[in-house]
Amino acid sequence: MNYLKSSLFLLSAAVLISCSGDKKVEEKEKDQAAPENEWISLFDGESFNGWEMYGPEPITEHWEIHEGAISCNKDAGETNVGFFRSIMTNRDFGNFELELEYRIAKGGNSGIFYHVVESEEFGHDYMTGPEYQVLDDEFSRSETEPYKMVASNYSMHVPAETKKPNAYMQWNKVKLIYNNGHVEHWLNGEKVVEFEEGSEDWLAIKAKSKWANVPSYAASKTGRISLQNHGDAVWYKNIRIREL
């Protein structure tokens, strides 16, 4: 009788240990599973899948895939070949965290836009989408004002003086966050701009900016991500996004 009780006790304990072990494995597998807000690659390194021109035309000859990056005017050198339209994602994003790397020619100018609305009424992405400025500050041929330099919220917010952009033709890392109006610009691991879109401070800045009489600017809280063709040579790679 004692032997039977002992056997039943050991069997029950083994079952409990087994169930506990299975539960821990399940929890571990759950922890290792892809998070709900997982990263989405916006560029496969080989094609323009997921991208289109701002406007009705197919992607123009200005844009190419070059050495695993999206390039614009890659053979322009230090010459500006003339402003043209951007390329943009073929889907909209609202709240997001965007990461990418860029390099730009000496003196070059470009930009990363978000919440872009495509319409003949607007003509260009900058009429609707705020811009993370991409620029070679050191040799810039087009911009000199602090609120238009690299990593600025173009024509709105000046980036921190501590920013450390790499020299022209060297890769720089960008992180751009938009979450219910809270915006952050990061450059090479440092947060250099932070603001609340639509706040009293933001409205006051806008009223004194080039967007003062542009009601479409930052009016949409969802839209495309776009890359600007400002006429200079620029490259983008490792483009990914996660929705917040």
Backbone bond lengths (Angstrom), bond angles and torsions (degrees), N, CA, C in turn:
res aa  C-N    CA-C-N  psi(-1)  N-CA   C-N-CA  omega(-1)  CA-C   N-CA-C  phi
1 M - - - 1.474 - - 1.530 110.81 -
2 N 1.323 116.86 -44.94 1.459 121.22 177.82 1.521 110.93 -64.21
3 Y 1.347 115.70 -38.25 1.461 121.04 178.89 1.536 110.05 -63.46
4 L 1.357 116.61 -41.42 1.462 121.39 -179.54 1.532 110.23 -65.12
5 K 1.342 116.40 -43.79 1.466 119.79 179.22 1.518 111.07 -62.91
6 S 1.347 113.54 -41.79 1.471 118.02 179.38 1.513 111.40 -62.70
7 S 1.325 117.39 -40.28 1.470 121.88 -179.94 1.521 110.84 -65.63
8 L 1.354 115.03 -43.08 1.470 118.87 179.60 1.530 110.80 -64.12
9 F 1.339 115.97 -38.29 1.472 120.30 179.20 1.522 111.05 -63.61
10 L 1.338 115.37 -45.18 1.467 120.03 180.00 1.521 111.05 -64.50
11 L 1.348 117.16 -39.06 1.448 121.75 179.06 1.523 110.89 -64.78
12 S 1.345 116.35 -42.60 1.469 120.36 179.25 1.517 110.79 -64.38
13 A 1.326 116.41 -42.02 1.462 121.00 179.18 1.516 110.71 -62.50
14 A 1.325 116.16 -41.03 1.469 119.96 179.83 1.513 111.10 -63.86
15 V 1.342 116.24 -40.21 1.466 120.41 178.86 1.522 110.18 -63.87
16 L 1.342 116.31 -43.00 1.460 120.66 179.79 1.520 111.63 -63.43
17 I 1.327 116.20 -42.75 1.472 120.99 178.66 1.518 110.37 -63.49
18 S 1.343 114.94 -41.68 1.468 119.83 179.97 1.523 110.72 -63.15
19 C 1.340 116.28 -44.57 1.460 120.53 -179.65 1.525 110.42 -64.89
20 S 1.352 114.66 -41.27 1.462 119.02 178.49 1.517 110.70 -62.06
21 G 1.363 115.12 -41.56 1.462 119.64 179.21 1.512 111.56 -63.97
22 D 1.349 116.45 -42.30 1.472 120.90 178.85 1.516 110.28 -62.41
23 K 1.350 117.02 -39.08 1.460 120.89 -179.03 1.524 110.60 -65.12
24 K 1.365 115.54 -41.25 1.462 119.70 179.77 1.521 110.83 -65.01
25 V 1.351 116.50 -39.07 1.460 120.47 177.94 1.518 110.38 -63.40
26 E 1.354 115.59 -43.65 1.460 120.33 179.13 1.527 110.66 -61.44
27 E 1.353 116.36 -43.45 1.461 120.35 179.72 1.515 110.76 -64.32
28 K 1.367 116.10 -40.62 1.461 120.09 179.51 1.518 110.68 -63.97
29 E 1.350 116.62 -42.77 1.465 121.18 179.04 1.522 110.33 -64.46
30 K 1.351 116.06 -37.07 1.460 120.24 178.84 1.521 110.32 -65.11
31 D 1.348 115.65 -41.80 1.462 120.59 179.68 1.520 111.31 -64.30
32 Q 1.331 116.36 -34.14 1.457 121.42 -177.00 1.526 112.25 -83.75
33 A 1.327 116.98 -12.01 1.464 120.40 -179.38 1.514 109.99 -67.62
34 A 1.332 116.08 157.80 1.460 121.24 179.88 1.530 109.58 -60.78
35 P 1.333 118.35 132.47 1.461 120.49 179.31 1.516 111.11 -64.78
36 E 1.329 115.11 160.40 1.464 120.36 -178.17 1.529 110.54 -59.55
37 N 1.343 115.52 -42.73 1.464 120.10 -179.51 1.527 109.49 -94.77
38 E 1.295 117.86 62.73 1.458 121.32 -175.23 1.526 111.28 -76.97
39 W 1.326 115.02 158.84 1.457 121.49 178.51 1.521 110.95 -70.64
40 I 1.312 115.72 142.26 1.462 123.39 176.55 1.521 107.70 -116.85
41 S 1.319 116.82 124.90 1.458 119.92 176.35 1.527 109.00 -75.82
42 L 1.326 116.47 129.76 1.460 120.90 179.10 1.518 112.10 -99.67
43 F 1.321 116.89 -3.83 1.466 120.41 -179.32 1.517 108.93 -148.80
44 D 1.344 115.83 123.35 1.466 119.95 -176.37 1.522 113.81 -86.30
45 G 1.318 117.59 0.01 1.455 121.53 178.08 1.506 114.19 83.61
46 E 1.339 116.87 -2.93 1.463 119.86 -174.28 1.526 113.98 -132.75
47 S 1.333 117.60 -20.24 1.461 119.20 -173.34 1.525 110.64 -149.32
48 F 1.340 114.52 174.94 1.461 120.84 175.98 1.522 111.50 -95.99
49 N 1.320 117.46 22.92 1.461 120.33 175.91 1.533 108.94 -57.40
50 G 1.329 115.52 127.36 1.462 120.45 -179.08 1.517 113.84 92.43
51 W 1.351 116.86 0.41 1.460 121.22 -179.01 1.522 110.77 -125.56
52 E 1.309 115.57 153.03 1.454 121.44 176.37 1.522 109.34 -150.82
53 M 1.315 116.14 168.76 1.458 121.11 179.46 1.520 110.11 -77.53
54 Y 1.324 117.43 146.22 1.460 119.34 167.97 1.529 105.59 -74.91
55 G 1.314 116.47 110.42 1.460 121.48 -172.91 1.510 110.28 115.05
56 P 1.309 117.38 176.63 1.462 121.43 -171.09 1.521 115.74 -77.35
57 E 1.330 118.66 -18.57 1.450 119.50 -173.07 1.532 111.95 -74.11
58 P 1.355 116.85 157.81 1.460 118.88 168.76 1.527 108.46 -67.29
59 I 1.308 116.99 166.91 1.464 121.06 -179.17 1.524 109.47 -58.17
60 T 1.326 117.11 127.75 1.461 122.09 -172.69 1.521 112.00 -79.80
61 E 1.329 114.69 172.12 1.459 121.51 -177.67 1.523 113.02 -67.16
62 H 1.341 117.67 -12.10 1.467 119.71 177.15 1.524 111.15 -62.43
63 W 1.339 115.19 -31.41 1.459 121.57 -173.44 1.528 110.21 -101.99
64 E 1.342 116.30 135.16 1.464 122.20 178.71 1.524 109.70 -143.10
65 I 1.334 114.93 164.92 1.455 120.40 168.30 1.520 106.03 -98.37
66 H 1.311 117.00 120.61 1.458 121.67 -173.23 1.526 109.96 -136.65
67 E 1.331 115.56 114.30 1.463 122.18 176.97 1.526 111.77 52.21
68 G 1.351 115.77 46.97 1.454 121.55 175.94 1.516 115.14 75.73
69 A 1.323 116.58 16.32 1.471 120.64 179.42 1.524 109.98 -133.31
70 I 1.326 116.21 156.93 1.465 121.55 169.48 1.524 106.48 -82.10
71 S 1.312 116.67 119.95 1.462 119.88 -179.27 1.522 110.25 -114.07
72 C 1.313 114.90 149.63 1.460 121.88 176.73 1.526 107.87 -129.01
73 N 1.331 116.09 125.36 1.475 121.64 179.17 1.530 111.61 54.32
74 K 1.317 116.62 43.67 1.463 120.39 -170.82 1.523 114.40 -61.38
75 D 1.323 118.18 -24.03 1.466 120.47 -178.52 1.531 112.51 -99.14
76 A 1.321 116.79 11.41 1.468 120.03 -176.30 1.526 113.12 -75.14
77 G 1.332 116.39 -18.93 1.453 118.91 -177.33 1.520 110.63 63.38
78 E 1.334 117.17 -127.43 1.457 121.54 179.29 1.527 111.62 -100.30
79 T 1.331 115.78 16.00 1.463 120.84 -179.04 1.523 110.58 -99.75
80 N 1.318 116.82 136.27 1.452 121.02 172.94 1.525 107.84 -87.46
81 V 1.339 115.86 122.94 1.471 120.09 -174.62 1.529 112.58 -96.31
82 G 1.326 116.54 4.61 1.464 119.43 176.58 1.519 112.80 110.65
83 F 1.310 116.22 137.21 1.460 123.35 -179.06 1.530 110.38 -64.06
84 F 1.334 116.12 138.13 1.460 120.63 174.81 1.520 107.86 -144.47
85 R 1.327 115.73 -177.20 1.455 118.98 -175.09 1.524 114.04 -79.28
86 S 1.311 114.24 159.29 1.455 123.22 -176.14 1.526 112.04 -82.76
87 I 1.340 114.46 168.32 1.462 119.99 163.42 1.520 107.39 -105.75
88 M 1.335 116.16 154.83 1.460 119.66 -175.59 1.524 110.14 -145.21
89 T 1.319 115.70 161.34 1.455 120.49 175.01 1.519 109.44 -65.11
90 N 1.326 115.81 155.82 1.462 118.65 179.02 1.530 112.49 -93.85
91 R 1.317 115.95 13.56 1.467 119.83 174.81 1.523 109.62 -139.51
92 D 1.325 115.22 159.07 1.460 122.47 -177.11 1.523 110.97 -92.09
93 F 1.348 114.13 154.67 1.456 121.17 173.92 1.522 108.81 -136.38
94 G 1.323 116.10 144.39 1.461 121.63 178.02 1.517 110.48 -104.01
95 N 1.342 116.35 -92.00 1.461 121.54 173.01 1.527 108.35 -85.92
96 F 1.326 116.38 133.58 1.461 118.36 -173.68 1.527 111.32 -160.80
97 E 1.316 113.80 164.71 1.463 122.81 166.13 1.524 106.21 -125.11
98 L 1.319 116.50 120.67 1.464 122.93 -176.40 1.520 109.23 -112.72
99 E 1.313 116.30 135.84 1.459 121.48 174.45 1.525 109.21 -128.82
100 L 1.320 116.53 144.13 1.460 122.00 174.10 1.519 109.49 -164.03
101 E 1.317 114.75 172.64 1.456 121.30 172.62 1.528 108.46 -123.73
102 Y 1.327 115.47 146.65 1.463 119.70 177.14 1.526 110.03 -138.95
103 R 1.314 115.32 156.02 1.464 121.28 165.78 1.530 106.85 -138.17
104 I 1.323 115.95 150.51 1.451 119.54 -173.08 1.523 109.88 -138.42
105 A 1.329 115.45 149.69 1.462 120.98 -179.31 1.528 110.61 -68.03
106 K 1.316 115.73 163.42 1.459 122.22 179.74 1.531 110.05 -56.39
107 G 1.328 115.75 124.66 1.455 121.69 179.64 1.505 115.07 77.13
108 G 1.338 117.96 5.07 1.457 121.99 -171.44 1.520 115.54 -75.48
109 N 1.342 113.96 164.63 1.458 123.08 -177.37 1.524 108.49 -139.66
110 S 1.328 117.00 136.48 1.458 122.78 173.67 1.516 106.91 -158.58
111 G 1.325 117.81 -166.96 1.448 119.58 179.72 1.515 112.72 -172.14
112 I 1.324 115.03 158.39 1.463 123.28 177.70 1.527 106.71 -117.19
113 F 1.323 116.57 121.94 1.462 121.71 -176.88 1.526 110.30 -113.09
114 Y 1.320 116.08 155.12 1.466 120.38 176.09 1.527 109.51 -140.15
115 H 1.327 115.04 161.66 1.478 122.42 -175.86 1.534 110.65 57.14
116 V 1.324 114.42 38.07 1.468 121.08 -179.82 1.526 109.82 -78.28
117 V 1.316 115.72 132.59 1.464 122.12 176.96 1.520 107.95 -110.99
118 E 1.322 116.64 124.08 1.461 121.15 -179.49 1.520 110.01 -88.95
119 S 1.339 116.57 124.49 1.455 121.41 179.22 1.518 109.27 -164.28
120 E 1.326 116.77 144.45 1.466 120.19 174.70 1.525 110.52 -61.45
121 E 1.308 115.73 -24.26 1.465 120.84 179.39 1.521 111.61 -62.86
122 F 1.315 116.74 -32.13 1.456 120.89 -175.23 1.533 112.79 -98.77
123 G 1.321 117.65 -39.20 1.462 120.86 176.33 1.506 115.62 83.65
124 H 1.339 117.91 -40.49 1.465 121.76 -179.46 1.525 110.12 -138.57
125 D 1.323 114.99 156.84 1.463 120.48 -178.46 1.520 113.25 -63.43
126 Y 1.338 117.84 -33.57 1.466 120.16 -175.96 1.527 113.30 -67.44
127 M 1.318 117.56 -12.17 1.466 120.32 177.27 1.529 112.11 -74.05
128 T 1.311 116.28 -17.61 1.464 119.67 -179.44 1.520 112.73 -124.09
129 G 1.332 117.42 -39.28 1.455 120.62 -172.19 1.514 114.82 -95.11
130 P 1.331 118.55 130.87 1.458 121.09 170.56 1.529 110.04 -61.37
131 E 1.337 115.92 156.77 1.463 120.55 -171.84 1.522 113.00 -124.61
132 Y 1.318 115.36 129.45 1.458 122.18 164.08 1.516 105.03 -85.45
133 Q 1.329 117.01 111.37 1.457 120.79 -174.13 1.524 112.41 -71.29
134 V 1.332 115.72 132.21 1.461 123.46 173.25 1.526 106.73 -112.68
135 L 1.328 116.38 122.11 1.461 119.99 -171.71 1.530 110.00 -158.35
136 D 1.315 116.04 148.54 1.464 120.43 166.40 1.521 106.46 -90.41
137 D 1.338 116.02 94.31 1.463 121.00 -176.57 1.528 112.89 -56.36
138 E 1.317 115.29 -43.43 1.465 120.08 -170.58 1.525 112.70 -60.27
139 F 1.337 116.11 -41.54 1.467 119.71 -176.01 1.530 112.03 -120.14
140 S 1.321 116.75 25.50 1.461 120.85 -176.42 1.523 112.39 -54.03
141 R 1.320 115.90 131.29 1.457 122.05 176.53 1.536 111.78 -97.74
142 S 1.332 115.92 -10.60 1.462 118.88 -170.85 1.521 114.43 -118.63
143 E 1.328 118.57 -24.30 1.463 120.55 -174.97 1.531 111.03 -132.71
144 T 1.333 115.42 144.51 1.464 121.25 176.46 1.526 112.49 -136.01
145 E 1.328 118.01 -20.46 1.460 121.51 -176.77 1.528 110.66 -76.32
146 P 1.326 118.27 139.33 1.462 122.21 -174.88 1.522 114.61 -54.19
147 Y 1.348 116.83 -36.98 1.467 119.45 -177.54 1.534 112.68 -82.18
148 K 1.338 116.32 10.04 1.464 120.48 175.37 1.534 111.65 -124.47
149 M 1.331 116.59 11.36 1.460 120.20 -178.02 1.530 110.37 -91.42
150 V 1.320 116.43 176.42 1.461 120.96 -172.73 1.531 111.73 -55.53
151 A 1.323 114.56 138.02 1.467 125.56 178.54 1.516 113.89 75.06
152 S 1.332 118.06 -0.60 1.473 120.02 175.68 1.521 110.46 -69.11
153 N 1.332 115.05 159.57 1.456 120.38 162.75 1.519 103.35 -83.98
154 Y 1.309 116.61 98.86 1.470 122.60 -161.87 1.523 113.91 -46.16
155 S 1.319 114.60 124.90 1.461 123.82 177.78 1.523 113.17 65.20
156 M 1.351 115.86 17.12 1.463 120.00 -179.39 1.530 111.92 -131.70
157 H 1.330 117.30 -64.17 1.463 121.21 -171.98 1.524 111.71 -119.77
158 V 1.327 115.13 129.76 1.469 122.56 179.97 1.528 109.49 -79.27
159 P 1.329 118.63 132.99 1.462 120.43 176.50 1.527 112.03 -73.87
160 A 1.310 116.42 160.72 1.462 121.94 -179.78 1.525 110.88 -60.13
161 E 1.320 115.78 144.61 1.461 120.72 178.99 1.522 111.67 -66.97
162 T 1.325 116.36 -16.75 1.473 120.96 -178.71 1.526 112.78 -81.57
163 K 1.313 117.70 -2.91 1.473 120.27 -177.83 1.530 110.22 -57.25
164 K 1.322 115.18 149.30 1.468 120.49 -177.14 1.532 110.54 -131.72
165 P 1.323 117.56 75.65 1.471 119.22 175.84 1.516 110.26 -70.89
166 N 1.316 116.07 144.28 1.458 120.09 173.90 1.525 109.52 -77.98
167 A 1.308 115.54 159.11 1.462 120.87 -176.35 1.524 111.21 -64.37
168 Y 1.336 116.22 163.87 1.458 121.31 179.96 1.530 110.70 -53.81
169 M 1.326 114.59 145.02 1.466 125.29 -178.63 1.528 113.35 67.07
170 Q 1.336 116.77 13.79 1.457 121.23 170.20 1.523 108.57 -111.77
171 W 1.323 115.99 148.69 1.462 120.16 -175.49 1.522 111.49 -74.67
172 N 1.317 115.58 139.22 1.459 124.23 175.37 1.526 109.01 -122.69
173 K 1.328 115.89 145.50 1.462 120.94 179.98 1.530 110.42 -102.50
174 V 1.324 115.27 131.18 1.467 122.59 -179.22 1.523 109.86 -116.96
175 K 1.321 115.33 138.33 1.467 121.34 166.21 1.517 106.96 -129.11
176 L 1.314 116.07 131.90 1.466 122.56 -178.51 1.525 107.86 -130.80
177 I 1.312 116.01 123.58 1.467 121.60 -177.29 1.527 109.96 -119.24
178 Y 1.311 115.70 132.28 1.464 121.85 170.23 1.520 107.54 -129.94
179 N 1.334 116.77 120.85 1.463 120.45 -178.85 1.522 109.68 -143.13
180 N 1.325 115.04 98.49 1.472 121.55 179.91 1.529 112.05 52.09
181 G 1.330 115.41 44.08 1.458 120.79 177.14 1.509 114.72 93.57
182 H 1.329 117.64 -16.59 1.464 120.32 176.61 1.521 108.26 -82.96
183 V 1.327 116.70 123.41 1.462 121.58 -173.92 1.525 110.24 -123.17
184 E 1.331 115.48 136.76 1.459 121.87 175.27 1.523 109.65 -131.63
185 H 1.343 115.93 135.79 1.460 122.76 171.63 1.525 107.56 -111.63
186 W 1.332 116.42 126.51 1.452 121.98 176.71 1.520 109.32 -118.10
187 L 1.326 115.69 143.19 1.465 121.31 177.10 1.519 108.79 -135.84
188 N 1.331 114.99 120.31 1.473 121.70 178.74 1.527 112.07 50.09
189 G 1.335 115.27 45.71 1.463 121.74 173.79 1.509 115.56 85.56
190 E 1.324 118.92 2.19 1.459 121.95 -179.38 1.526 110.66 -118.89
191 K 1.327 115.79 132.27 1.467 119.61 174.63 1.515 108.22 -75.97
192 V 1.343 116.81 120.88 1.466 120.54 -173.18 1.530 113.20 -118.17
193 V 1.325 117.14 -12.96 1.469 121.79 176.77 1.517 107.92 -143.31
194 E 1.327 116.82 139.12 1.467 121.98 175.16 1.526 108.24 -150.83
195 F 1.328 116.63 132.06 1.461 120.08 179.70 1.521 110.28 -159.80
196 E 1.325 114.31 167.93 1.470 121.37 177.55 1.525 108.23 -111.76
197 E 1.313 116.10 109.22 1.462 120.67 179.52 1.525 109.82 -63.89
198 G 1.339 116.00 131.51 1.457 121.27 179.02 1.512 114.62 89.37
199 S 1.340 117.11 -4.17 1.466 120.21 178.95 1.529 109.87 -72.36
200 E 1.335 116.91 169.80 1.461 120.76 178.61 1.524 110.43 -60.21
201 D 1.310 116.42 -41.29 1.462 120.36 179.11 1.526 110.76 -63.29
202 W 1.343 116.04 -44.23 1.468 121.04 179.64 1.536 109.98 -62.15
203 L 1.315 117.01 -43.61 1.467 121.31 -179.58 1.530 111.15 -63.67
204 A 1.334 116.00 -37.80 1.462 120.14 179.22 1.529 110.84 -66.73
205 I 1.324 116.37 -40.83 1.464 120.34 178.04 1.525 110.50 -65.73
206 K 1.333 116.46 -44.52 1.464 120.82 -179.93 1.524 110.88 -60.20
207 A 1.325 117.12 -38.44 1.470 121.71 -177.49 1.520 112.17 -63.97
208 K 1.343 116.89 -21.02 1.462 121.08 -179.90 1.533 112.21 -106.01
209 S 1.318 116.59 2.26 1.464 121.44 -174.56 1.531 111.12 -99.69
210 K 1.326 115.64 -179.60 1.468 120.69 177.40 1.523 111.42 -68.18
211 W 1.348 116.97 -11.83 1.464 121.02 -179.04 1.521 111.63 -94.14
212 A 1.321 118.10 4.70 1.470 121.60 -175.11 1.520 112.86 -52.85
213 N 1.325 116.67 -39.94 1.465 120.79 -177.90 1.531 112.05 -111.37
214 V 1.333 114.83 31.05 1.474 120.49 178.11 1.530 107.82 -120.25
215 P 1.332 117.67 87.23 1.471 120.20 -175.62 1.528 113.82 -63.58
216 S 1.330 117.77 -20.84 1.465 120.63 -178.99 1.524 112.51 -77.86
217 Y 1.342 117.44 -16.10 1.464 120.84 -177.72 1.529 110.91 -66.15
218 A 1.339 116.36 123.71 1.470 123.05 178.11 1.526 112.74 56.85
219 A 1.319 116.59 24.15 1.469 120.04 -178.96 1.527 111.88 -80.42
220 S 1.335 116.39 -29.32 1.458 120.49 -178.96 1.524 110.21 -93.69
221 K 1.306 116.74 140.47 1.459 121.71 178.79 1.523 112.06 -100.06
222 T 1.313 115.05 10.39 1.460 121.24 173.81 1.515 107.78 -149.83
223 G 1.321 116.98 155.54 1.464 120.02 -179.65 1.513 112.20 163.20
224 R 1.319 115.24 -169.92 1.461 121.48 -176.41 1.530 111.96 -82.56
225 I 1.320 115.16 160.20 1.462 123.22 167.22 1.525 106.30 -97.80
226 S 1.327 118.61 131.40 1.459 120.00 -178.59 1.519 111.52 -132.10
227 L 1.338 114.80 156.49 1.460 123.90 177.73 1.520 107.48 -118.93
228 Q 1.310 115.99 131.76 1.461 120.96 -170.15 1.526 113.49 -89.60
229 N 1.333 114.09 139.98 1.468 121.75 168.98 1.523 107.03 -102.45
230 H 1.329 114.92 96.07 1.464 120.43 -179.84 1.525 111.06 -93.56
231 G 1.349 115.26 4.37 1.461 120.31 179.22 1.511 114.34 99.78
232 D 1.343 117.08 -4.86 1.458 121.52 -179.69 1.527 110.89 -106.62
233 A 1.326 115.44 163.40 1.462 120.87 178.82 1.531 109.71 -77.23
234 V 1.335 115.68 129.70 1.462 121.03 179.81 1.526 108.44 -152.69
235 W 1.339 116.36 151.30 1.458 122.82 -179.53 1.523 108.94 -130.78
236 Y 1.353 116.44 143.64 1.459 122.89 176.59 1.526 109.67 -131.39
237 K 1.331 116.56 139.93 1.464 120.04 177.92 1.535 110.27 -150.74
238 N 1.349 114.73 174.06 1.470 121.68 178.88 1.530 111.01 48.20
239 I 1.317 115.10 50.80 1.463 121.83 -176.88 1.529 109.13 -90.69
240 R 1.311 116.53 118.08 1.456 119.69 179.29 1.524 109.95 -144.28
241 I 1.334 115.92 160.74 1.451 120.97 -175.51 1.523 109.44 -147.33
242 R 1.309 116.24 148.96 1.469 119.76 169.22 1.518 107.91 -132.29
243 E 1.306 114.77 139.05 1.453 120.59 -178.72 1.520 110.24 -83.75
244 L 1.308 115.83 137.73 1.471 121.78 -177.61 1.519 111.30 -103.90
